[in-house]
Amino acid sequence: MGIYKTTHFCTSYVPAKFLFFEVHPGRFGKCAKMAENFKDLRLKLQSPHNSSSSRHSRDRKSEKSRRDSSNGKYKSKSHYQDLDASWSNADELSKVHAGIKQRRLFNDDQCEKIEEKINETVKIADKGEYKSHTVDRAPLRNKYFFGEGYTYGSQLEKKGPGMERLYPKGEVDEIPDWIHELVIKPLYDAKIVPEGFVNSAVINDYMPGGCIVSHIDPPHIFDRPIVSVSFFSDSALCFGCKFSFRPIRVSTPVLCLPIDRGCVTMISGYAADDITHCIRPQDVVQRRAVIILRRVFPDAPRLEPVVEKESSWKRKRSSVESGSISEDDSHHKSRRTVSIHRSKHHSSSHRQSSKARKTEKNGHSRVVSKTSDSQDSSEDDEAVVTPKKSVRQVRVSRMARHRKLCW
């Protein structure tokens, strides 16, 4: 009897060249003939019938993909461009991932304590007990700056990257003690950032549907890494989105990073400096708060403090209330009286000269009527017709009256 043997090198797919048959002559001659004809399956796959059919199907697919459905014209986009785009997206995605670190540092009990403090902060802001630049309100999103605050977005005098400026010292409230104890100290203990790193804290309070547009934290103001801790609910941080408005729409992100409640997220490198990050409206389903902890450079550009000049009526009012007039005020008052006398003398001399000019100019308008019967000159009567005032004379008189009222 013949013996039929089959040998496999592995349990997975094995090419046909690794299969061989050992068949003895006899009633299994048909098997030997099949083994000789099809010992290499690649010959069958390369047969003229299969190659023509596969080529025809490939041509039809390429024809369909190249043809536009609307006007029947061929598209100029190449298949190799799609491959290059996929490789570039993969390269960018790997760079973004390299600059992100996450760690679950706060448990549920710690989160509840911090969330209570955040609610207290919101109540204090609603009462108006914080400084003007500490609170920044927007639809469905409020920001609370502590330690340092800066101008951004519509607050910029000159638009563009690098135009952000810190507020003057003292115009933002200091970092509360509860942030130092409950949030910053655990970061130092866990060696996430070196001790003394944080000198700026911002609380972003998002309502459902709230968002923050794509941006890069100003690298000329803030050091890296940028540390954020999420509370109240889970959400996501997206990278590489583009926003459009009316209505608001967001493009597909390069990376959508899930962020859990109590999770610490740090971004640096490419993720912080070379690609924008944002919070999309669809990612904020419930209320969410984020505490952002950063280090401000000591030489970061800062706005100059605005000095309000005290007006004269405020100085007069304060001097009357205090009951004492300073030497500067008395000197100013004496100078004022001298100027009043000068203006009066000038206005009187001006009136006299104007009267003289009027009589000389309008002398020809006088009509002298004499009686023909009387010969005595003492009985002569003169009828004087007074002329009307010109526009210039009216203006001069108005200016004189206005000068008197002003002084």
C-alpha positions in Angstrom: 0.0 0.0 0.0 1.1 3.5 -0.7 1.6 6.0 2.2 0.4 9.6 2.0 2.5 12.0 4.0 2.1 15.7 4.7 4.5 17.9 6.6 3.7 21.4 7.9 6.3 23.8 9.4 3.7 26.0 11.3 0.0 26.1 12.1 -0.6 29.4 10.4 -0.7 30.0 6.6 2.1 28.3 4.8 3.0 29.0 1.1 2.6 26.2 -1.3 6.3 25.7 -1.8 6.6 24.4 1.8 4.1 21.7 1.2 5.4 18.5 -0.3 4.0 15.1 -1.0 5.6 11.6 -0.9 3.3 9.2 -2.8 4.1 5.6 -3.7 2.9 4.2 -7.1 -0.3 2.4 -7.0 -3.9 3.3 -6.6 -2.8 6.8 -5.4 -1.3 7.7 -8.8 -3.9 10.5 -9.2 -2.7 12.2 -6.1 0.9 12.1 -7.4 -0.3 13.7 -10.7 -2.1 16.5 -8.8 1.0 17.1 -6.7 3.2 17.5 -9.8 0.8 19.9 -11.5 0.0 22.1 -8.5 3.0 21.8 -6.2 3.4 25.6 -6.6 0.1 27.5 -6.3 1.7 30.7 -7.6 1.6 29.3 -11.1 -2.2 29.0 -10.8 -2.5 32.5 -9.5 -0.4 33.8 -12.4 -2.5 32.1 -15.1 -3.7 34.3 -18.0 -7.3 34.1 -17.1 -6.9 35.2 -13.5 -4.5 37.9 -14.3 -6.8 39.5 -16.9 -9.8 39.3 -14.7 -7.9 40.8 -11.7 -6.5 43.5 -13.9 -9.9 44.3 -15.3 -11.4 44.6 -11.8 -8.6 46.9 -10.7 -9.1 49.1 -13.7 -12.8 49.4 -13.0 -12.1 50.4 -9.4 -9.6 53.0 -10.3 -11.9 54.3 -13.0 -14.7 54.6 -10.4 -12.6 56.3 -7.8 -11.1 58.8 -10.3 -14.5 59.8 -11.7 -16.4 62.6 -10.0 -20.1 61.8 -9.3 -21.3 65.3 -10.1 -20.0 66.3 -13.5 -18.1 63.2 -14.7 -14.7 64.8 -14.7 -11.6 63.2 -13.5 -10.1 64.2 -10.2 -6.5 65.3 -10.0 -5.9 63.9 -6.6 -3.5 61.0 -6.6 -3.5 57.9 -4.5 0.1 58.7 -3.4 -1.0 62.0 -1.9 -3.4 60.1 0.4 -0.5 57.9 1.5 1.7 60.8 2.2 -1.0 62.6 4.2 -1.6 59.4 6.3 2.1 59.1 7.0 2.4 62.8 8.0 -0.7 62.6 10.3 0.9 59.5 11.9 4.1 61.4 12.4 2.4 64.4 13.9 0.3 62.2 16.2 3.4 60.6 17.5 4.9 64.0 18.3 1.8 65.1 20.1 1.8 61.9 22.2 5.4 62.4 23.1 4.6 65.7 24.8 1.7 64.5 26.9 1.8 62.9 30.3 -1.2 61.9 32.4 -1.7 60.6 36.0 -4.7 60.0 38.2 -3.5 61.8 41.4 -6.8 62.8 43.2 -9.3 60.3 44.5 -13.1 61.0 44.9 -12.9 62.3 48.4 -10.1 64.8 47.4 -12.1 65.8 44.4 -15.2 66.6 46.4 -13.2 68.9 48.8 -11.7 70.8 45.9 -15.0 71.1 44.2 -16.6 72.6 47.3 -13.8 75.2 47.3 -14.4 76.0 43.6 -18.1 76.6 44.4 -17.1 79.0 47.2 -14.8 80.8 44.8 -17.7 81.3 42.4 -19.9 82.7 45.1 -17.2 85.2 46.2 -16.9 86.3 42.5 -20.6 86.8 42.2 -20.6 89.1 45.2 -18.0 91.2 43.5 -15.3 90.8 46.2 -12.5 90.0 43.8 -10.4 92.5 41.8 -11.6 93.6 38.4 -9.0 91.6 36.4 -9.4 88.4 38.5 -12.7 87.5 37.0 -13.2 87.1 33.2 -16.8 86.1 32.2 -17.9 84.6 28.8 -20.9 82.7 27.6 -20.9 79.2 29.3 -17.4 79.8 30.6 -15.8 81.8 33.4 -12.2 82.3 34.2 -10.7 83.2 37.6 -7.1 84.4 37.6 -4.9 84.1 40.7 -1.3 85.1 41.1 -0.9 86.4 37.6 -3.3 87.4 34.8 -2.8 88.3 31.2 -4.6 89.8 28.2 -5.7 87.5 25.4 -8.2 87.3 22.6 -10.4 90.5 22.2 -8.5 92.1 25.1 -5.4 92.6 23.0 -4.6 96.1 21.8 -2.6 94.6 18.9 -3.7 91.3 17.5 -1.4 88.4 16.8 0.8 85.9 18.5 3.3 87.3 21.0 1.1 90.4 21.8 -0.1 89.0 25.1 0.9 91.0 28.2 0.7 90.4 31.9 -1.5 92.7 34.0 0.4 95.1 36.3 1.3 93.8 39.7 -1.5 93.9 42.3 -4.4 93.9 39.8 -5.0 90.2 40.3 -5.8 88.4 43.6 -3.2 86.1 45.1 -3.4 82.4 44.9 -5.9 81.1 47.6 -4.5 79.0 50.4 -6.8 76.1 49.5 -5.2 75.8 46.1 -1.7 75.7 47.7 -2.8 73.0 50.2 -5.2 70.8 48.2 -3.8 71.0 44.7 -0.2 72.4 44.4 1.2 70.6 47.4 0.2 67.1 46.2 1.9 67.9 42.9 5.1 68.8 44.7 4.9 65.6 46.9 4.4 63.4 43.8 7.5 65.0 42.1 5.3 66.0 39.1 6.8 69.5 39.1 9.7 70.9 41.2 8.8 72.7 44.4 8.2 76.5 43.9 7.4 76.0 40.2 3.8 77.3 40.3 3.2 81.0 40.6 0.0 81.3 38.5 -3.3 79.5 38.9 -6.4 79.8 36.7 -9.8 78.2 37.3 -11.8 77.6 34.1 -15.5 76.8 34.9 -17.4 75.4 32.0 -21.1 74.9 31.8 -22.6 72.2 29.5 -21.8 73.2 25.9 -19.0 75.6 26.9 -15.8 75.7 25.0 -12.5 77.4 24.5 -11.2 78.0 21.0 -7.9 76.6 19.7 -4.9 78.4 21.1 -1.3 78.0 22.3 -0.4 79.2 25.8 2.0 82.2 25.2 5.5 80.8 25.3 7.0 84.2 26.1 4.9 84.3 29.3 4.6 80.8 30.6 7.2 78.1 31.2 6.7 74.4 30.3 5.1 72.1 31.3 1.6 73.3 31.6 -0.2 71.4 34.3 -4.0 71.1 34.5 -6.3 69.1 36.9 -9.9 68.3 35.9 -12.9 68.2 38.3 -16.7 67.7 38.4 -16.9 65.5 35.3 -15.0 63.7 32.6 -14.2 65.5 29.3 -11.6 65.6 26.5 -8.8 67.9 25.3 -8.4 68.1 21.5 -5.4 69.0 19.5 -5.2 70.5 16.0 -8.8 71.6 15.6 -10.0 74.6 13.6 -13.1 76.6 14.7 -15.7 78.3 12.6 -18.5 80.4 13.9 -22.2 81.4 13.2 -23.0 78.6 13.8 -20.0 77.2 15.7 -18.3 74.2 14.1 -15.1 72.3 14.9 -13.0 70.4 12.4 -11.7 66.8 13.0 -8.9 66.9 15.6 -5.5 65.3 15.2 -5.9 63.9 18.7 -8.8 63.7 21.1 -7.4 63.1 24.5 -9.8 61.7 27.2 -9.5 63.4 30.6 -11.0 61.9 33.7 -12.1 63.6 36.9 -9.1 64.0 39.2 -6.6 63.4 36.4 -3.5 65.5 36.1 -2.5 66.4 32.5 0.9 67.9 31.6 1.7 69.1 28.1 5.1 70.2 26.8 7.3 70.1 23.7 5.4 69.7 20.4 2.0 69.3 22.2 2.4 72.7 23.9 4.3 74.8 21.4 3.7 73.6 17.8 0.0 72.5 17.8 -3.1 74.2 19.2 -5.3 72.7 21.8 -9.0 73.4 22.6 -12.1 72.3 24.4 -15.0 71.5 22.0 -18.6 72.1 22.9 -19.6 68.5 22.3 -17.0 67.3 24.9 -18.6 69.3 27.8 -21.7 67.4 28.6 -21.9 68.3 32.3 -20.4 71.1 34.3 -16.6 70.8 34.3 -13.9 72.8 36.1 -10.1 72.8 35.3 -7.4 74.3 37.5 -4.4 75.3 35.3 -1.1 75.7 37.1 1.8 77.4 35.4 5.0 79.3 36.0 5.3 82.8 34.7 8.7 84.0 33.6 10.2 86.8 35.8 11.0 88.9 32.7 7.6 88.3 30.9 6.2 91.5 29.2 3.8 93.4 31.4 1.4 96.3 30.9 2.3 99.6 32.4 0.1 100.7 35.4 -2.5 103.3 34.6 -2.1 106.5 36.8 -5.2 108.5 37.1 -4.6 112.3 37.3 -6.7 114.0 39.9 -8.8 116.7 38.4 -9.0 120.3 39.7 -12.5 120.0 41.0 -11.5 116.9 43.0 -8.6 118.9 44.5 -10.9 121.8 45.4 -13.5 119.5 46.9 -10.9 117.7 49.0 -9.4 121.0 50.2 -12.9 122.3 51.2 -13.7 119.1 53.1 -10.4 119.3 54.9 -10.8 123.0 55.7 -7.3 123.9 54.7 -5.9 125.3 51.4 -2.4 124.5 50.4 0.1 127.0 49.2 -0.2 125.7 45.6 -3.9 126.2 45.7 -3.5 129.8 47.1 -0.9 130.6 44.4 -3.2 129.2 41.8 -6.1 131.3 43.1 -3.9 134.5 43.1 -2.9 133.9 39.5 -6.5 133.3 38.6 -7.6 136.7 40.1 -4.8 138.5 38.2 -5.9 136.9 34.9 -9.5 138.0 35.6 -8.5 141.7 36.1 -6.4 141.5 33.0 -9.3 140.1 31.0 -11.7 142.8 32.4 -9.2 145.6 31.4 -8.8 144.1 28.0 -12.5 143.8 27.4 -13.2 147.5 28.5 -10.4 148.9 26.3 -11.7 146.8 23.5 -15.2 148.2 23.9 -13.9 151.8 24.0 -11.9 151.3 20.8 -14.8 149.7 19.1 -17.1 152.6 20.0 -14.6 155.1 18.6 -14.4 153.1 15.4 -18.1 153.0 15.1 -18.4 156.8 15.4 -15.7 157.5 12.8 -17.1 154.9 10.4 -20.8 155.9 10.7 -20.3 159.7 10.9 -21.6 160.3 7.5 -25.0 158.8 8.5 -25.8 161.6 10.9 -28.5 163.9 9.5 -28.6 167.5 10.8 -31.9 169.2 10.4 -32.0 173.0 10.8 -35.0 175.3 10.7 -34.9 177.9 7.9 -36.8 180.5 9.8 -34.6 180.8 12.9 -31.1 182.2 12.6 -29.9 181.4 16.1 -27.4 178.5 16.1 -28.5 177.5 19.7 -31.9 176.4 18.4 -30.3 173.9 15.9 -31.6 170.3 16.4 -29.6 167.3 15.2 -31.5 164.1 14.3 -29.0 161.2 14.7 -29.8 157.8 13.2 -28.1 155.0 15.0 -26.7 152.3 12.6 -27.3 148.5 13.0 -24.6 146.4 14.5 -22.5 144.4 12.1 -21.8 140.6 12.4 -18.3 141.3 13.7 -19.5 143.6 16.4 -22.1 141.0 17.6 -19.4 138.3 17.8 -17.1 140.6 19.8 -19.8 141.4 22.3 -20.7 137.7 22.6 -17.0 136.8 23.2 -16.8 139.4 26.0 -19.9 138.1 27.7 -18.6 134.5 27.4 -15.2 135.5 28.9 -17.0 137.1 31.9 -19.1 134.0 32.5 -16.1 131.6 32.3 -14.2 133.6 34.9 
